[in-house]
């Protein structure tokens, strides 16, 4: 019984050590990317008829911190072309990211 409690305490200490050894980052990379993309798309010449233009943009980041647009899902072809031209191969500032991870963000253009 005594050996069981010693083994249990040792296992708890090892588990607690592993939890505290992991680094916690408070900034979500996609939030930072979203803010930068919003800034890149802020200057546009679209005129809407009572409704906002929307799109779903799928992209990844390459090894030199550039956005590579994979697809733009929207009913407006002009909006899709605009997004591709503005975002493709634009460099973003990120401290930590994983190359090749696919992001999907909603884009909405309003007056």
Jmol script that loads the backbone (N, CA, C; Angstrom):
load data "model"
ATOM      1  N   UNK A   1       0.822  -1.185   0.000  1.00  0.00           N
ATOM      2  CA  UNK A   1       0.000   0.000   0.000  1.00  0.00           C
ATOM      3  C   UNK A   1       0.869   1.253   0.000  1.00  0.00           C
ATOM      4  N   UNK A   2       1.967   1.208   0.738  1.00  0.00           N
ATOM      5  CA  UNK A   2       2.852   2.350   0.838  1.00  0.00           C
ATOM      6  C   UNK A   2       3.538   2.602  -0.505  1.00  0.00           C
ATOM      7  N   UNK A   3       3.923   1.538  -1.213  1.00  0.00           N
ATOM      8  CA  UNK A   3       4.571   1.686  -2.516  1.00  0.00           C
ATOM      9  C   UNK A   3       3.603   2.280  -3.532  1.00  0.00           C
ATOM     10  N   UNK A   4       2.342   1.923  -3.429  1.00  0.00           N
ATOM     11  CA  UNK A   4       1.338   2.449  -4.341  1.00  0.00           C
ATOM     12  C   UNK A   4       1.176   3.953  -4.171  1.00  0.00           C
ATOM     13  N   UNK A   5       1.176   4.429  -2.943  1.00  0.00           N
ATOM     14  CA  UNK A   5       1.031   5.871  -2.713  1.00  0.00           C
ATOM     15  C   UNK A   5       2.280   6.624  -3.189  1.00  0.00           C
ATOM     16  N   UNK A   6       3.465   6.040  -3.032  1.00  0.00           N
ATOM     17  CA  UNK A   6       4.692   6.684  -3.511  1.00  0.00           C
ATOM     18  C   UNK A   6       4.674   6.770  -5.040  1.00  0.00           C
ATOM     19  N   UNK A   7       4.257   5.719  -5.694  1.00  0.00           N
ATOM     20  CA  UNK A   7       4.174   5.712  -7.155  1.00  0.00           C
ATOM     21  C   UNK A   7       3.133   6.736  -7.622  1.00  0.00           C
ATOM     22  N   UNK A   8       2.018   6.829  -6.926  1.00  0.00           N
ATOM     23  CA  UNK A   8       0.975   7.784  -7.273  1.00  0.00           C
ATOM     24  C   UNK A   8       1.475   9.219  -7.127  1.00  0.00           C
ATOM     25  N   UNK A   9       2.171   9.528  -6.072  1.00  0.00           N
ATOM     26  CA  UNK A   9       2.725  10.873  -5.871  1.00  0.00           C
ATOM     27  C   UNK A   9       3.767  11.184  -6.941  1.00  0.00           C
ATOM     28  N   UNK A  10       4.611  10.227  -7.283  1.00  0.00           N
ATOM     29  CA  UNK A  10       5.621  10.439  -8.320  1.00  0.00           C
ATOM     30  C   UNK A  10       4.954  10.712  -9.674  1.00  0.00           C
ATOM     31  N   UNK A  11       3.899   9.993  -9.991  1.00  0.00           N
ATOM     32  CA  UNK A  11       3.180  10.203 -11.259  1.00  0.00           C
ATOM     33  C   UNK A  11       2.540  11.585 -11.296  1.00  0.00           C
ATOM     34  N   UNK A  12       1.988  12.023 -10.164  1.00  0.00           N
ATOM     35  CA  UNK A  12       1.378  13.357 -10.107  1.00  0.00           C
ATOM     36  C   UNK A  12       2.418  14.445 -10.284  1.00  0.00           C
ATOM     37  N   UNK A  13       3.590  14.272  -9.694  1.00  0.00           N
ATOM     38  CA  UNK A  13       4.653  15.265  -9.857  1.00  0.00           C
ATOM     39  C   UNK A  13       5.128  15.348 -11.299  1.00  0.00           C
ATOM     40  N   UNK A  14       5.261  14.224 -11.969  1.00  0.00           N
ATOM     41  CA  UNK A  14       5.670  14.219 -13.373  1.00  0.00           C
ATOM     42  C   UNK A  14       4.616  14.889 -14.255  1.00  0.00           C
ATOM     43  N   UNK A  15       3.353  14.604 -13.999  1.00  0.00           N
ATOM     44  CA  UNK A  15       2.270  15.206 -14.782  1.00  0.00           C
ATOM     45  C   UNK A  15       2.230  16.712 -14.572  1.00  0.00           C
ATOM     46  N   UNK A  16       2.398  17.165 -13.332  1.00  0.00           N
ATOM     47  CA  UNK A  16       2.385  18.600 -13.046  1.00  0.00           C
ATOM     48  C   UNK A  16       3.585  19.287 -13.701  1.00  0.00           C
ATOM     49  N   UNK A  17       4.715  18.644 -13.731  1.00  0.00           N
ATOM     50  CA  UNK A  17       5.900  19.211 -14.371  1.00  0.00           C
ATOM     51  C   UNK A  17       5.704  19.386 -15.866  1.00  0.00           C
ATOM     52  N   UNK A  18       5.040  18.429 -16.497  1.00  0.00           N
ATOM     53  CA  UNK A  18       4.764  18.534 -17.933  1.00  0.00           C
ATOM     54  C   UNK A  18       3.792  19.660 -18.240  1.00  0.00           C
ATOM     55  N   UNK A  19       2.808  19.871 -17.381  1.00  0.00           N
ATOM     56  CA  UNK A  19       1.835  20.937 -17.608  1.00  0.00           C
ATOM     57  C   UNK A  19       2.513  22.299 -17.531  1.00  0.00           C
ATOM     58  N   UNK A  20       3.372  22.505 -16.553  1.00  0.00           N
ATOM     59  CA  UNK A  20       4.026  23.795 -16.392  1.00  0.00           C
ATOM     60  C   UNK A  20       5.147  24.015 -17.401  1.00  0.00           C
ATOM     61  N   UNK A  21       5.632  22.983 -18.028  1.00  0.00           N
ATOM     62  CA  UNK A  21       6.707  23.121 -19.006  1.00  0.00           C
ATOM     63  C   UNK A  21       6.192  23.633 -20.349  1.00  0.00           C
ATOM     64  N   UNK A  22       4.909  23.438 -20.634  1.00  0.00           N
ATOM     65  CA  UNK A  22       4.351  23.906 -21.907  1.00  0.00           C
ATOM     66  C   UNK A  22       4.200  25.413 -21.901  1.00  0.00           C
ATOM     67  N   UNK A  23       4.587  26.011 -23.025  1.00  0.00           N
ATOM     68  CA  UNK A  23       4.494  27.461 -23.182  1.00  0.00           C
ATOM     69  C   UNK A  23       3.079  27.814 -23.635  1.00  0.00           C
ATOM     70  N   UNK A  24       2.503  28.842 -23.028  1.00  0.00           N
ATOM     71  CA  UNK A  24       1.159  29.267 -23.378  1.00  0.00           C
ATOM     72  C   UNK A  24       1.252  30.597 -24.116  1.00  0.00           C
ATOM     73  N   UNK A  25       0.677  30.643 -25.312  1.00  0.00           N
ATOM     74  CA  UNK A  25       0.647  31.901 -26.053  1.00  0.00           C
ATOM     75  C   UNK A  25      -0.753  32.477 -25.947  1.00  0.00           C
ATOM     76  N   UNK A  26      -0.833  33.752 -25.655  1.00  0.00           N
ATOM     77  CA  UNK A  26      -2.130  34.372 -25.448  1.00  0.00           C
ATOM     78  C   UNK A  26      -2.720  34.955 -26.724  1.00  0.00           C
ATOM     79  N   UNK A  27      -1.917  35.163 -27.764  1.00  0.00           N
ATOM     80  CA  UNK A  27      -2.405  35.751 -29.001  1.00  0.00           C
ATOM     81  C   UNK A  27      -2.750  34.645 -29.985  1.00  0.00           C
ATOM     82  N   UNK A  28      -3.979  34.635 -30.429  1.00  0.00           N
ATOM     83  CA  UNK A  28      -4.423  33.670 -31.435  1.00  0.00           C
ATOM     84  C   UNK A  28      -3.920  34.141 -32.795  1.00  0.00           C
ATOM     85  N   UNK A  29      -3.149  33.312 -33.520  1.00  0.00           N
ATOM     86  CA  UNK A  29      -2.596  33.771 -34.798  1.00  0.00           C
ATOM     87  C   UNK A  29      -3.648  34.194 -35.808  1.00  0.00           C
ATOM     88  N   UNK A  30      -4.787  33.514 -35.828  1.00  0.00           N
ATOM     89  CA  UNK A  30      -5.806  33.866 -36.811  1.00  0.00           C
ATOM     90  C   UNK A  30      -6.403  35.240 -36.541  1.00  0.00           C
ATOM     91  N   UNK A  31      -6.456  35.686 -35.271  1.00  0.00           N
ATOM     92  CA  UNK A  31      -6.950  37.025 -34.957  1.00  0.00           C
ATOM     93  C   UNK A  31      -6.017  38.073 -35.546  1.00  0.00           C
ATOM     94  N   UNK A  32      -4.742  37.866 -35.406  1.00  0.00           N
ATOM     95  CA  UNK A  32      -3.771  38.808 -35.941  1.00  0.00           C
ATOM     96  C   UNK A  32      -3.831  38.821 -37.459  1.00  0.00           C
ATOM     97  N   UNK A  33      -3.976  37.678 -38.065  1.00  0.00           N
ATOM     98  CA  UNK A  33      -4.086  37.589 -39.520  1.00  0.00           C
ATOM     99  C   UNK A  33      -5.358  38.292 -39.976  1.00  0.00           C
ATOM    100  N   UNK A  34      -6.451  38.093 -39.270  1.00  0.00           N
ATOM    101  CA  UNK A  34      -7.715  38.734 -39.638  1.00  0.00           C
ATOM    102  C   UNK A  34      -7.600  40.248 -39.622  1.00  0.00           C
ATOM    103  N   UNK A  35      -6.940  40.782 -38.616  1.00  0.00           N
ATOM    104  CA  UNK A  35      -6.765  42.229 -38.537  1.00  0.00           C
ATOM    105  C   UNK A  35      -5.927  42.744 -39.703  1.00  0.00           C
ATOM    106  N   UNK A  36      -4.889  42.027 -40.051  1.00  0.00           N
ATOM    107  CA  UNK A  36      -4.039  42.448 -41.163  1.00  0.00           C
ATOM    108  C   UNK A  36      -4.771  42.336 -42.499  1.00  0.00           C
ATOM    109  N   UNK A  37      -5.570  41.307 -42.668  1.00  0.00           N
ATOM    110  CA  UNK A  37      -6.345  41.148 -43.895  1.00  0.00           C
ATOM    111  C   UNK A  37      -7.400  42.249 -43.991  1.00  0.00           C
ATOM    112  N   UNK A  38      -8.015  42.577 -42.887  1.00  0.00           N
ATOM    113  CA  UNK A  38      -8.996  43.662 -42.875  1.00  0.00           C
ATOM    114  C   UNK A  38      -8.362  44.970 -43.339  1.00  0.00           C
ATOM    115  N   UNK A  39      -7.156  45.213 -42.886  1.00  0.00           N
ATOM    116  CA  UNK A  39      -6.438  46.423 -43.294  1.00  0.00           C
ATOM    117  C   UNK A  39      -6.121  46.396 -44.796  1.00  0.00           C
ATOM    118  N   UNK A  40      -5.723  45.231 -45.312  1.00  0.00           N
ATOM    119  CA  UNK A  40      -5.397  45.112 -46.737  1.00  0.00           C
ATOM    120  C   UNK A  40      -6.625  45.314 -47.628  1.00  0.00           C
ATOM    121  N   UNK A  41      -7.801  44.903 -47.151  1.00  0.00           N
ATOM    122  CA  UNK A  41      -9.017  45.001 -47.951  1.00  0.00           C
ATOM    123  C   UNK A  41      -9.834  46.252 -47.666  1.00  0.00           C
ATOM    124  N   UNK A  42      -9.346  47.117 -46.801  1.00  0.00           N
ATOM    125  CA  UNK A  42     -10.148  48.269 -46.383  1.00  0.00           C
ATOM    126  C   UNK A  42     -10.369  49.292 -47.491  1.00  0.00           C
ATOM    127  N   UNK A  43      -9.438  49.461 -48.391  1.00  0.00           N
ATOM    128  CA  UNK A  43      -9.589  50.434 -49.469  1.00  0.00           C
ATOM    129  C   UNK A  43     -10.127  49.733 -50.704  1.00  0.00           C
ATOM    130  N   UNK A  44     -11.434  49.909 -50.947  1.00  0.00           N
ATOM    131  CA  UNK A  44     -12.061  49.276 -52.104  1.00  0.00           C
ATOM    132  C   UNK A  44     -13.060  50.235 -52.720  1.00  0.00           C
ATOM    133  N   UNK A  45     -13.486  49.925 -53.919  1.00  0.00           N
ATOM    134  CA  UNK A  45     -14.412  50.797 -54.649  1.00  0.00           C
ATOM    135  C   UNK A  45     -15.721  50.085 -54.958  1.00  0.00           C
ATOM    136  N   UNK A  46     -16.138  49.173 -54.086  1.00  0.00           N
ATOM    137  CA  UNK A  46     -17.378  48.458 -54.328  1.00  0.00           C
ATOM    138  C   UNK A  46     -18.571  49.295 -53.890  1.00  0.00           C
ATOM    139  N   UNK A  47     -19.617  49.278 -54.700  1.00  0.00           N
ATOM    140  CA  UNK A  47     -20.867  49.955 -54.366  1.00  0.00           C
ATOM    141  C   UNK A  47     -21.916  48.865 -54.190  1.00  0.00           C
ATOM    142  N   UNK A  48     -22.525  48.822 -53.013  1.00  0.00           N
ATOM    143  CA  UNK A  48     -23.492  47.776 -52.711  1.00  0.00           C
ATOM    144  C   UNK A  48     -24.913  48.302 -52.894  1.00  0.00           C
ATOM    145  N   UNK A  49     -25.800  47.404 -53.216  1.00  0.00           N
ATOM    146  CA  UNK A  49     -27.219  47.716 -53.309  1.00  0.00           C
ATOM    147  C   UNK A  49     -27.925  47.154 -52.094  1.00  0.00           C
ATOM    148  N   UNK A  50     -27.947  47.891 -51.014  1.00  0.00           N
ATOM    149  CA  UNK A  50     -28.648  47.571 -49.775  1.00  0.00           C
ATOM    150  C   UNK A  50     -28.127  46.356 -49.015  1.00  0.00           C
ATOM    151  N   UNK A  51     -27.262  45.546 -49.588  1.00  0.00           N
ATOM    152  CA  UNK A  51     -26.758  44.395 -48.838  1.00  0.00           C
ATOM    153  C   UNK A  51     -25.237  44.343 -48.939  1.00  0.00           C
ATOM    154  N   UNK A  52     -24.645  43.743 -47.954  1.00  0.00           N
ATOM    155  CA  UNK A  52     -23.187  43.642 -47.910  1.00  0.00           C
ATOM    156  C   UNK A  52     -22.720  42.522 -48.831  1.00  0.00           C
ATOM    157  N   UNK A  53     -21.545  42.695 -49.369  1.00  0.00           N
ATOM    158  CA  UNK A  53     -20.918  41.650 -50.166  1.00  0.00           C
ATOM    159  C   UNK A  53     -20.162  40.733 -49.211  1.00  0.00           C
ATOM    160  N   UNK A  54     -20.348  39.438 -49.349  1.00  0.00           N
ATOM    161  CA  UNK A  54     -19.690  38.493 -48.443  1.00  0.00           C
ATOM    162  C   UNK A  54     -18.940  37.433 -49.229  1.00  0.00           C
ATOM    163  N   UNK A  55     -17.932  36.880 -48.573  1.00  0.00           N
ATOM    164  CA  UNK A  55     -17.134  35.809 -49.176  1.00  0.00           C
ATOM    165  C   UNK A  55     -16.481  34.996 -48.067  1.00  0.00           C
ATOM    166  N   UNK A  56     -16.164  33.755 -48.375  1.00  0.00           N
ATOM    167  CA  UNK A  56     -15.379  32.895 -47.492  1.00  0.00           C
ATOM    168  C   UNK A  56     -14.028  32.707 -48.168  1.00  0.00           C
ATOM    169  N   UNK A  57     -12.967  33.107 -47.509  1.00  0.00           N
ATOM    170  CA  UNK A  57     -11.633  33.046 -48.092  1.00  0.00           C
ATOM    171  C   UNK A  57     -10.826  31.962 -47.389  1.00  0.00           C
ATOM    172  N   UNK A  58     -10.318  31.018 -48.172  1.00  0.00           N
ATOM    173  CA  UNK A  58      -9.420  29.972 -47.662  1.00  0.00           C
ATOM    174  C   UNK A  58      -8.020  30.299 -48.141  1.00  0.00           C
ATOM    175  N   UNK A  59      -7.080  30.317 -47.200  1.00  0.00           N
ATOM    176  CA  UNK A  59      -5.704  30.643 -47.561  1.00  0.00           C
ATOM    177  C   UNK A  59      -4.742  29.916 -46.652  1.00  0.00           C
ATOM    178  N   UNK A  60      -3.496  29.944 -47.041  1.00  0.00           N
ATOM    179  CA  UNK A  60      -2.426  29.367 -46.238  1.00  0.00           C
ATOM    180  C   UNK A  60      -1.278  30.361 -46.227  1.00  0.00           C
ATOM    181  N   UNK A  61      -0.282  30.098 -45.417  1.00  0.00           N
ATOM    182  CA  UNK A  61       0.908  30.945 -45.354  1.00  0.00           C
ATOM    183  C   UNK A  61       2.105  30.135 -45.826  1.00  0.00           C
ATOM    184  N   UNK A  62       2.949  30.748 -46.657  1.00  0.00           N
ATOM    185  CA  UNK A  62       4.136  30.033 -47.130  1.00  0.00           C
ATOM    186  C   UNK A  62       5.319  30.308 -46.204  1.00  0.00           C
ATOM    187  N   UNK A  63       6.496  29.846 -46.593  1.00  0.00           N
ATOM    188  CA  UNK A  63       7.664  29.920 -45.699  1.00  0.00           C
ATOM    189  C   UNK A  63       8.226  31.326 -45.528  1.00  0.00           C
ATOM    190  N   UNK A  64       7.795  32.287 -46.322  1.00  0.00           N
ATOM    191  CA  UNK A  64       8.277  33.662 -46.167  1.00  0.00           C
ATOM    192  C   UNK A  64       7.159  34.595 -45.695  1.00  0.00           C
ATOM    193  N   UNK A  65       6.214  34.046 -44.952  1.00  0.00           N
ATOM    194  CA  UNK A  65       5.121  34.796 -44.322  1.00  0.00           C
ATOM    195  C   UNK A  65       4.209  35.484 -45.334  1.00  0.00           C
ATOM    196  N   UNK A  66       3.999  34.879 -46.486  1.00  0.00           N
ATOM    197  CA  UNK A  66       3.105  35.451 -47.487  1.00  0.00           C
ATOM    198  C   UNK A  66       1.793  34.666 -47.517  1.00  0.00           C
ATOM    199  N   UNK A  67       0.695  35.393 -47.758  1.00  0.00           N
ATOM    200  CA  UNK A  67      -0.621  34.777 -47.901  1.00  0.00           C
ATOM    201  C   UNK A  67      -0.710  34.158 -49.289  1.00  0.00           C
ATOM    202  N   UNK A  68      -1.177  32.929 -49.353  1.00  0.00           N
ATOM    203  CA  UNK A  68      -1.443  32.265 -50.625  1.00  0.00           C
ATOM    204  C   UNK A  68      -2.936  31.907 -50.608  1.00  0.00           C
ATOM    205  N   UNK A  69      -3.727  32.616 -51.424  1.00  0.00           N
ATOM    206  CA  UNK A  69      -5.172  32.396 -51.464  1.00  0.00           C
ATOM    207  C   UNK A  69      -5.455  31.090 -52.184  1.00  0.00           C
ATOM    208  N   UNK A  70      -6.184  30.188 -51.522  1.00  0.00           N
ATOM    209  CA  UNK A  70      -6.534  28.907 -52.104  1.00  0.00           C
ATOM    210  C   UNK A  70      -7.875  28.963 -52.828  1.00  0.00           C
ATOM    211  N   UNK A  71      -8.860  29.609 -52.195  1.00  0.00           N
ATOM    212  CA  UNK A  71     -10.164  29.741 -52.830  1.00  0.00           C
ATOM    213  C   UNK A  71     -10.936  30.891 -52.211  1.00  0.00           C
ATOM    214  N   UNK A  72     -11.849  31.439 -53.007  1.00  0.00           N
ATOM    215  CA  UNK A  72     -12.756  32.487 -52.547  1.00  0.00           C
ATOM    216  C   UNK A  72     -14.158  32.064 -52.949  1.00  0.00           C
ATOM    217  N   UNK A  73     -15.006  31.803 -51.955  1.00  0.00           N
ATOM    218  CA  UNK A  73     -16.377  31.379 -52.224  1.00  0.00           C
ATOM    219  C   UNK A  73     -17.301  32.576 -52.074  1.00  0.00           C
ATOM    220  N   UNK A  74     -17.843  33.040 -53.224  1.00  0.00           N
ATOM    221  CA  UNK A  74     -18.771  34.158 -53.243  1.00  0.00           C
ATOM    222  C   UNK A  74     -19.574  34.110 -54.523  1.00  0.00           C
ATOM    223  N   UNK A  75     -20.708  34.804 -54.522  1.00  0.00           N
ATOM    224  CA  UNK A  75     -21.525  34.885 -55.725  1.00  0.00           C
ATOM    225  C   UNK A  75     -21.048  36.000 -56.647  1.00  0.00           C
ATOM    226  N   UNK A  76     -20.280  36.932 -56.134  1.00  0.00           N
ATOM    227  CA  UNK A  76     -19.821  38.083 -56.897  1.00  0.00           C
ATOM    228  C   UNK A  76     -18.403  37.821 -57.415  1.00  0.00           C
ATOM    229  N   UNK A  77     -18.258  37.651 -58.718  1.00  0.00           N
ATOM    230  CA  UNK A  77     -16.957  37.347 -59.309  1.00  0.00           C
ATOM    231  C   UNK A  77     -15.982  38.511 -59.180  1.00  0.00           C
ATOM    232  N   UNK A  78     -16.484  39.733 -59.240  1.00  0.00           N
ATOM    233  CA  UNK A  78     -15.617  40.907 -59.082  1.00  0.00           C
ATOM    234  C   UNK A  78     -15.012  40.943 -57.675  1.00  0.00           C
ATOM    235  N   UNK A  79     -15.803  40.562 -56.691  1.00  0.00           N
ATOM    236  CA  UNK A  79     -15.299  40.511 -55.312  1.00  0.00           C
ATOM    237  C   UNK A  79     -14.226  39.439 -55.173  1.00  0.00           C
ATOM    238  N   UNK A  80     -14.435  38.289 -55.782  1.00  0.00           N
ATOM    239  CA  UNK A  80     -13.445  37.210 -55.715  1.00  0.00           C
ATOM    240  C   UNK A  80     -12.128  37.656 -56.341  1.00  0.00           C
ATOM    241  N   UNK A  81     -12.196  38.295 -57.505  1.00  0.00           N
ATOM    242  CA  UNK A  81     -10.976  38.788 -58.152  1.00  0.00           C
ATOM    243  C   UNK A  81     -10.285  39.854 -57.315  1.00  0.00           C
ATOM    244  N   UNK A  82     -11.074  40.758 -56.727  1.00  0.00           N
ATOM    245  CA  UNK A  82     -10.521  41.809 -55.878  1.00  0.00           C
ATOM    246  C   UNK A  82      -9.759  41.212 -54.689  1.00  0.00           C
ATOM    247  N   UNK A  83     -10.363  40.232 -54.025  1.00  0.00           N
ATOM    248  CA  UNK A  83      -9.738  39.609 -52.860  1.00  0.00           C
ATOM    249  C   UNK A  83      -8.443  38.900 -53.260  1.00  0.00           C
ATOM    250  N   UNK A  84      -8.488  38.169 -54.367  1.00  0.00           N
ATOM    251  CA  UNK A  84      -7.287  37.468 -54.822  1.00  0.00           C
ATOM    252  C   UNK A  84      -6.161  38.443 -55.155  1.00  0.00           C
ATOM    253  N   UNK A  85      -6.484  39.539 -55.834  1.00  0.00           N
ATOM    254  CA  UNK A  85      -5.462  40.515 -56.202  1.00  0.00           C
ATOM    255  C   UNK A  85      -4.873  41.211 -54.983  1.00  0.00           C
ATOM    256  N   UNK A  86      -5.721  41.539 -54.015  1.00  0.00           N
ATOM    257  CA  UNK A  86      -5.254  42.269 -52.836  1.00  0.00           C
ATOM    258  C   UNK A  86      -4.468  41.398 -51.857  1.00  0.00           C
ATOM    259  N   UNK A  87      -4.820  40.115 -51.763  1.00  0.00           N
ATOM    260  CA  UNK A  87      -4.225  39.276 -50.719  1.00  0.00           C
ATOM    261  C   UNK A  87      -3.096  38.368 -51.186  1.00  0.00           C
ATOM    262  N   UNK A  88      -3.165  37.891 -52.429  1.00  0.00           N
ATOM    263  CA  UNK A  88      -2.182  36.915 -52.871  1.00  0.00           C
ATOM    264  C   UNK A  88      -0.759  37.453 -52.768  1.00  0.00           C
ATOM    265  N   UNK A  89       0.077  36.723 -52.064  1.00  0.00           N
ATOM    266  CA  UNK A  89       1.498  36.991 -51.871  1.00  0.00           C
ATOM    267  C   UNK A  89       1.779  38.295 -51.123  1.00  0.00           C
ATOM    268  N   UNK A  90       0.820  38.735 -50.320  1.00  0.00           N
ATOM    269  CA  UNK A  90       1.066  39.860 -49.412  1.00  0.00           C
ATOM    270  C   UNK A  90       1.698  39.302 -48.147  1.00  0.00           C
ATOM    271  N   UNK A  91       2.698  39.985 -47.661  1.00  0.00           N
ATOM    272  CA  UNK A  91       3.427  39.536 -46.479  1.00  0.00           C
ATOM    273  C   UNK A  91       2.683  39.977 -45.214  1.00  0.00           C
ATOM    274  N   UNK A  92       2.602  39.084 -44.234  1.00  0.00           N
ATOM    275  CA  UNK A  92       1.980  39.387 -42.951  1.00  0.00           C
ATOM    276  C   UNK A  92       3.014  39.237 -41.841  1.00  0.00           C
ATOM    277  N   UNK A  93       2.805  39.970 -40.774  1.00  0.00           N
ATOM    278  CA  UNK A  93       3.717  39.923 -39.635  1.00  0.00           C
ATOM    279  C   UNK A  93       3.155  38.994 -38.568  1.00  0.00           C
ATOM    280  N   UNK A  94       3.812  37.867 -38.382  1.00  0.00           N
ATOM    281  CA  UNK A  94       3.435  36.914 -37.348  1.00  0.00           C
ATOM    282  C   UNK A  94       4.689  36.416 -36.656  1.00  0.00           C
ATOM    283  N   UNK A  95       4.617  36.276 -35.348  1.00  0.00           N
ATOM    284  CA  UNK A  95       5.771  35.765 -34.612  1.00  0.00           C
ATOM    285  C   UNK A  95       5.880  34.248 -34.757  1.00  0.00           C
ATOM    286  N   UNK A  96       4.784  33.569 -34.517  1.00  0.00           N
ATOM    287  CA  UNK A  96       4.800  32.107 -34.578  1.00  0.00           C
ATOM    288  C   UNK A  96       3.656  31.638 -35.457  1.00  0.00           C
ATOM    289  N   UNK A  97       3.968  30.823 -36.430  1.00  0.00           N
ATOM    290  CA  UNK A  97       2.948  30.243 -37.282  1.00  0.00           C
ATOM    291  C   UNK A  97       3.469  28.932 -37.837  1.00  0.00           C
ATOM    292  N   UNK A  98       2.552  28.145 -38.372  1.00  0.00           N
ATOM    293  CA  UNK A  98       2.928  26.874 -38.975  1.00  0.00           C
ATOM    294  C   UNK A  98       2.683  26.962 -40.471  1.00  0.00           C
ATOM    295  N   UNK A  99       3.734  26.799 -41.237  1.00  0.00           N
ATOM    296  CA  UNK A  99       3.635  26.868 -42.695  1.00  0.00           C
ATOM    297  C   UNK A  99       2.701  25.782 -43.207  1.00  0.00           C
ATOM    298  N   UNK A 100       1.802  26.153 -44.109  1.00  0.00           N
ATOM    299  CA  UNK A 100       0.895  25.189 -44.710  1.00  0.00           C
ATOM    300  C   UNK A 100      -0.432  25.028 -43.990  1.00  0.00           C
ATOM    301  N   UNK A 101      -0.592  25.617 -42.805  1.00  0.00           N
ATOM    302  CA  UNK A 101      -1.869  25.519 -42.107  1.00  0.00           C
ATOM    303  C   UNK A 101      -2.909  26.300 -42.897  1.00  0.00           C
ATOM    304  N   UNK A 102      -4.088  25.733 -43.075  1.00  0.00           N
ATOM    305  CA  UNK A 102      -5.140  26.365 -43.868  1.00  0.00           C
ATOM    306  C   UNK A 102      -6.070  27.138 -42.946  1.00  0.00           C
ATOM    307  N   UNK A 103      -6.279  28.405 -43.294  1.00  0.00           N
ATOM    308  CA  UNK A 103      -7.174  29.283 -42.554  1.00  0.00           C
ATOM    309  C   UNK A 103      -8.400  29.568 -43.412  1.00  0.00           C
ATOM    310  N   UNK A 104      -9.533  29.750 -42.779  1.00  0.00           N
ATOM    311  CA  UNK A 104     -10.754  30.181 -43.464  1.00  0.00           C
ATOM    312  C   UNK A 104     -11.317  31.358 -42.690  1.00  0.00           C
ATOM    313  N   UNK A 105     -11.497  32.478 -43.408  1.00  0.00           N
ATOM    314  CA  UNK A 105     -12.066  33.650 -42.746  1.00  0.00           C
ATOM    315  C   UNK A 105     -13.218  34.189 -43.578  1.00  0.00           C
ATOM    316  N   UNK A 106     -14.235  34.729 -42.914  1.00  0.00           N
ATOM    317  CA  UNK A 106     -15.319  35.388 -43.646  1.00  0.00           C
ATOM    318  C   UNK A 106     -14.907  36.831 -43.945  1.00  0.00           C
ATOM    319  N   UNK A 107     -15.252  37.292 -45.123  1.00  0.00           N
ATOM    320  CA  UNK A 107     -14.985  38.679 -45.513  1.00  0.00           C
ATOM    321  C   UNK A 107     -16.326  39.319 -45.854  1.00  0.00           C
ATOM    322  N   UNK A 108     -16.532  40.516 -45.324  1.00  0.00           N
ATOM    323  CA  UNK A 108     -17.770  41.249 -45.602  1.00  0.00           C
ATOM    324  C   UNK A 108     -17.416  42.676 -45.963  1.00  0.00           C
ATOM    325  N   UNK A 109     -17.853  43.120 -47.120  1.00  0.00           N
ATOM    326  CA  UNK A 109     -17.618  44.485 -47.574  1.00  0.00           C
ATOM    327  C   UNK A 109     -18.922  45.246 -47.383  1.00  0.00           C
ATOM    328  N   UNK A 110     -18.873  46.309 -46.579  1.00  0.00           N
ATOM    329  CA  UNK A 110     -20.058  47.137 -46.313  1.00  0.00           C
ATOM    330  C   UNK A 110     -19.736  48.595 -46.606  1.00  0.00           C
ATOM    331  N   UNK A 111     -20.782  49.417 -46.712  1.00  0.00           N
ATOM    332  CA  UNK A 111     -20.581  50.853 -46.952  1.00  0.00           C
ATOM    333  C   UNK A 111     -19.899  51.513 -45.782  1.00  0.00           C
TER     334      UNK A 111
END
end "model"
wireframe off; spacefill off
backbone 0.3
color backbone group
